[in-house]
Amino acid sequence: MALALDNLRVGRVYHLTNYGESRNLEVLARLGKENFKVKDLDTLEIYEMTELLQWGIGKDYDLDELR
């Protein structure tokens, strides 16, 4: 079962799957109620969570804590 965005915690690592893309993300900061600054652990790029979910949540959406 996927975690809700408001359950994310700063400093934790999560695995996000959405529309066939999978990413391992570390939450760096909370920017709003459901927006976070996250670092992609594979590419080391920094995004806002809203950028990753801007096209919506697909049927394969899954968000789980790794560590």
HELIX and SHEET records of a PDB file:
HELIX    1   1 LEU A    5  ASN A    7  5                                   3    
HELIX    2   2 MET A   49  LEU A   52  1                                   4    
SHEET    1   A 5 ILE A  46  GLU A  48  0                                        
SHEET    2   A 5 PHE A  36  ASP A  40 -1                                        
SHEET    3   A 5 GLU A  21  ARG A  30 -1                                        
SHEET    4   A 5 VAL A  13  ASN A  18 -1                                        
SHEET    5   A 5 ASP A  62  GLU A  65 -1                                        
END                                                                             
